[in-house]
Amino acid sequence: MGMVRWLITRGALAVSTMLGVATVVFVLLRVVGDPLAGLVPPGSAPEDVAALRQTYGLDRPLPEQYVDFVVAAARGEFGESWRQGRPALAATLERLPATLALVGAATLLAVGGGLVLGLAAGANAGGWLDGGTRLLTLGGQAVPAFWLGTMLILLFAVRLRWLPASGFDGPASVVLPAVTLAAFPLATVARLVRASTRQSLAADYVRTARGKGFAESAVLRRHVLRNALLPTLAFAGFQAGFLLGGAAVVEAVFAYPGLGLLALNAVADRDLPVVQAFVAVVATLLVGINLLVDLAAHWLDPRLRSDAGFEGTA
């Protein structure tokens, strides 16, 4: 029953989060100005503007618009795109595979590369490998994504002609955007794992394992890696929002046809249905990712399972 109660609590939190996101989006899209500003041609007759407001339900009181918006969003109905003339959710989901490919590749690079670098640096503290890793991660956290992406395009697409500079046409087109997007989280994961590795290597249980004759590789794999995964998982849940948000900048640099580029264009065009559908899809992804991260953290850490009341689920 402990796990059921925990899942119910997490589900209620997810629903409240989605409701909060819907409220913020509804308010912001109306605070920034007239939603029809980008649709109404200059010099339009007042009766034409009034008819357009009635068509999109913008002539009704705000509380009524809000209730209709929340109910429709719960059903996955966001209306038709004002620019594309087709369902906004369909236009958004059409871009989802490209963004999932980008974010998935960037996550694998960030977590995999960060774990390897962090473990190597932490196990060789004070050595040249540790110093090189610290310098590399400092650069990864300091370099802006748009600058890094531009440099990668100039080198690998323009000069060497190894990889495409834009678009989404097969795995090769994901490489440069994924490297650009992964740079900051990879550096952060490496620093977290390095610190965790150094702390674990100084612990009594590691000294005991070494005293029993375990090889250093076995000590790292059995005792250090598991502890290093916990802060990495916690950071991964936090970084999910960064990756999805940062994807917009990366997609703009590489003209990559994903959700981020769609959202930027929708905001510029004031295409409210598409903006609302985009936020709903991204919020759902974030809630789902954080739920999976929490489950993985509980599986890895017995203390969390005990606190949640489902010790027997491991």
C-alpha positions in Angstrom: 0.0 0.0 0.0 3.0 2.3 0.5 3.8 2.5 -3.2 0.1 3.0 -4.1 -0.1 5.9 -1.6 3.1 7.3 -3.0 1.9 7.0 -6.6 -1.4 8.7 -5.7 0.4 11.5 -4.0 2.7 12.0 -7.0 -0.3 11.8 -9.3 -2.1 14.5 -7.4 1.0 16.6 -7.5 1.3 16.1 -11.2 -2.3 17.2 -11.8 -1.8 20.3 -9.6 1.4 21.1 -11.6 -0.4 20.8 -14.9 -3.3 23.0 -13.6 -0.7 25.6 -12.4 1.0 25.6 -15.8 -2.3 26.0 -17.6 -3.1 29.0 -15.4 0.2 30.7 -15.9 0.1 30.2 -19.7 -3.5 31.5 -19.9 -2.6 34.6 -17.9 0.7 35.4 -19.7 -0.7 35.0 -23.2 -3.3 37.7 -22.3 -1.1 40.0 -20.3 1.4 40.5 -23.1 -1.2 42.1 -25.3 -4.2 41.5 -27.6 -4.1 37.8 -28.7 -5.4 38.9 -32.1 -2.7 41.6 -32.7 -0.9 39.4 -35.2 -4.0 38.2 -37.0 -5.9 41.5 -37.7 -4.6 43.4 -40.7 -3.9 47.1 -40.1 -7.0 49.2 -40.9 -9.5 46.4 -40.4 -13.1 47.4 -39.8 -14.2 47.2 -36.2 -17.0 44.8 -37.1 -14.5 42.4 -38.7 -12.3 42.5 -35.5 -15.4 41.8 -33.4 -16.4 38.9 -35.6 -12.9 37.4 -35.3 -13.1 37.8 -31.5 -16.4 36.0 -31.4 -15.0 33.2 -33.7 -12.2 32.5 -31.2 -14.2 33.0 -28.1 -12.2 36.1 -27.1 -15.3 38.2 -26.6 -16.4 36.3 -23.5 -15.4 37.2 -19.9 -11.9 36.0 -18.8 -13.2 33.6 -16.1 -15.4 31.9 -18.7 -12.5 31.7 -21.2 -10.3 30.2 -18.5 -12.7 27.4 -17.6 -13.2 26.6 -21.2 -9.5 26.6 -21.8 -8.8 24.2 -18.8 -11.6 21.8 -19.8 -10.5 21.7 -23.4 -6.9 21.3 -22.5 -7.8 18.3 -20.2 -9.4 16.7 -23.3 -6.4 17.5 -25.5 -8.3 20.1 -27.5 -6.5 23.4 -28.2 -8.3 24.4 -31.3 -6.9 25.1 -34.7 -3.6 26.8 -35.4 -4.3 30.4 -36.4 -1.5 30.3 -38.9 -1.5 26.7 -40.2 -5.3 26.1 -40.2 -5.1 22.6 -38.7 -5.4 21.2 -35.1 -2.7 22.8 -32.9 -2.1 19.6 -31.0 -1.5 17.7 -34.3 1.0 20.4 -35.4 2.8 20.1 -32.1 2.9 16.3 -31.9 4.3 16.3 -35.5 7.4 18.0 -34.2 7.7 15.8 -31.1 9.8 12.9 -32.6 12.6 15.3 -33.7 12.8 16.9 -30.3 12.7 13.6 -28.5 15.6 12.4 -30.7 17.6 15.5 -29.9 16.9 15.5 -26.2 17.4 11.8 -25.9 20.8 11.9 -27.7 21.8 14.9 -25.6 20.8 13.1 -22.4 22.8 10.0 -23.3 25.9 12.2 -24.1 25.5 14.2 -20.9 24.9 11.4 -18.5 27.2 8.8 -20.1 30.0 11.3 -20.7 29.6 13.0 -17.4 29.7 9.7 -15.5 32.9 8.5 -17.3 34.7 11.9 -16.9 33.5 12.3 -13.3 34.5 8.8 -12.2 37.9 9.1 -13.9 38.6 12.5 -12.4 37.4 11.6 -8.9 39.5 8.4 -8.9 42.6 10.3 -10.0 42.2 13.4 -7.8 45.0 15.9 -8.3 46.4 14.2 -11.4 46.5 15.5 -15.0 43.2 13.7 -15.8 41.5 15.5 -12.9 42.9 18.9 -13.9 41.9 18.4 -17.6 38.4 17.3 -16.7 37.9 20.3 -14.4 39.2 22.7 -17.2 36.9 21.0 -19.7 33.8 21.1 -17.5 34.5 24.8 -16.7 34.4 25.5 -20.4 31.3 23.4 -21.0 29.4 25.4 -18.3 30.7 28.8 -19.6 30.3 28.6 -23.3 26.9 29.8 -24.6 25.0 27.2 -26.7 24.4 29.6 -29.7 28.2 30.3 -29.9 29.2 26.6 -29.6 26.6 25.6 -32.1 27.8 28.2 -34.6 31.4 27.1 -34.2 30.5 23.4 -34.7 28.6 24.3 -37.9 31.6 26.3 -39.2 34.0 23.4 -38.4 32.2 20.2 -39.1 29.6 21.3 -41.7 31.2 24.2 -43.6 34.9 23.4 -43.4 35.2 19.6 -43.1 31.8 18.8 -44.6 31.4 15.8 -42.3 27.9 16.6 -40.9 24.8 18.5 -42.1 24.4 22.0 -40.8 20.6 22.0 -40.5 17.4 20.0 -40.9 16.4 16.6 -39.5 17.2 13.9 -42.0 18.6 10.8 -40.3 21.0 10.3 -37.3 23.8 12.4 -38.7 21.6 15.6 -38.5 21.2 15.1 -34.8 24.9 14.9 -33.9 25.9 18.6 -33.9 22.7 19.8 -32.2 23.0 17.0 -29.5 26.6 17.9 -28.8 25.7 21.6 -28.4 22.7 20.8 -26.1 24.7 18.3 -24.0 27.7 20.5 -23.3 26.4 22.3 -20.2 24.7 19.3 -18.5 27.6 17.0 -19.3 30.0 19.4 -17.6 27.6 19.7 -14.6 27.2 15.9 -14.3 30.9 15.4 -14.5 31.5 17.8 -11.6 28.8 16.2 -9.5 30.1 12.7 -10.1 33.7 13.8 -9.4 32.7 15.2 -6.0 30.6 12.2 -5.2 33.4 9.8 -6.2 35.9 11.6 -4.0 33.5 11.5 -1.1 32.8 7.8 -1.6 36.4 6.8 -2.0 37.1 8.3 1.4 34.3 6.3 3.1 34.9 3.4 5.5 33.1 0.8 3.4 35.4 1.5 0.4 38.5 1.2 2.7 37.0 -2.1 3.9 36.5 -3.3 0.4 40.0 -2.5 -0.5 41.3 -4.2 2.6 39.5 -7.4 1.5 41.5 -7.4 -1.7 38.9 -6.1 -4.2 40.4 -4.7 -7.4 40.1 -0.9 -7.8 37.7 -1.4 -10.8 35.4 -3.6 -8.7 35.4 -1.0 -5.9 34.5 1.7 -8.4 31.8 -0.4 -10.0 30.2 -1.9 -6.9 30.5 0.8 -4.3 31.3 4.2 -5.9 29.2 4.1 -9.1 25.9 3.4 -7.3 26.4 6.4 -5.0 27.4 8.6 -7.9 24.2 7.7 -9.8 22.0 9.3 -7.0 23.0 12.9 -7.5 23.1 12.3 -11.2 19.5 11.2 -11.2 18.4 14.1 -9.1 20.1 16.4 -11.5 18.7 14.7 -14.5 15.1 15.4 -13.3 16.1 19.1 -12.8 17.9 19.2 -16.1 14.9 17.8 -18.1 13.4 21.3 -18.1 16.8 22.9 -19.1 17.2 20.4 -22.0 13.6 21.0 -23.4 14.0 24.7 -22.9 17.5 24.8 -24.3 16.4 22.8 -27.3 14.6 25.9 -28.5 17.9 27.9 -28.8 19.7 24.9 -30.3 16.9 24.2 -32.8 17.0 27.9 -33.9 20.8 27.7 -34.5 20.6 24.6 -36.5 17.1 25.2 -38.2 16.2 21.9 -36.6 12.4 21.2 -37.0 11.5 20.4 -33.4 9.2 21.6 -30.7 11.4 24.5 -29.7 11.6 26.0 -33.2 7.8 25.5 -33.5 7.3 27.4 -30.3 9.5 30.3 -31.2 7.7 30.7 -34.5 4.3 30.4 -32.8 5.2 33.1 -30.3 6.5 35.4 -33.0 3.2 34.8 -35.0 1.1 35.0 -31.8 -0.4 31.7 -32.7 -2.0 31.1 -29.3 -3.4 27.6 -29.9 0.0 26.2 -30.9 1.7 28.0 -27.9 -0.8 26.4 -25.6 -0.5 23.0 -27.1 3.3 23.2 -26.9 3.3 24.2 -23.2 0.9 21.3 -22.5 3.0 18.7 -24.3 6.3 19.9 -22.6 4.7 20.1 -19.2 3.4 16.5 -19.6 6.9 15.4 -20.6 8.5 17.0 -17.6 6.0 15.5 -15.2 6.5 12.1 -16.7 10.3 12.4 -16.7 10.4 13.5 -13.1 8.1 10.7 -12.0 10.5 8.2 -13.7 13.5 9.8 -12.1 11.8 9.6 -8.6 11.1 5.9 -9.2 14.7 5.2 -10.2 16.0 7.1 -7.2 13.8 5.1 -4.9 15.0 1.9 -6.5 18.7 2.9 -6.1 18.4 4.2 -2.5 16.9 2.0 0.2 16.5 5.0 2.5 14.1 6.6 0.1 12.1 3.4 -0.2 11.9 3.3 3.6 10.8 6.9 3.9 8.1 6.3 1.2 6.9 3.2 3.0 7.5 0.6 0.3 10.6 -1.2 1.4 9.5 -4.5 -0.1 9.3 -3.1 -3.6 13.0 -3.4 -4.4 
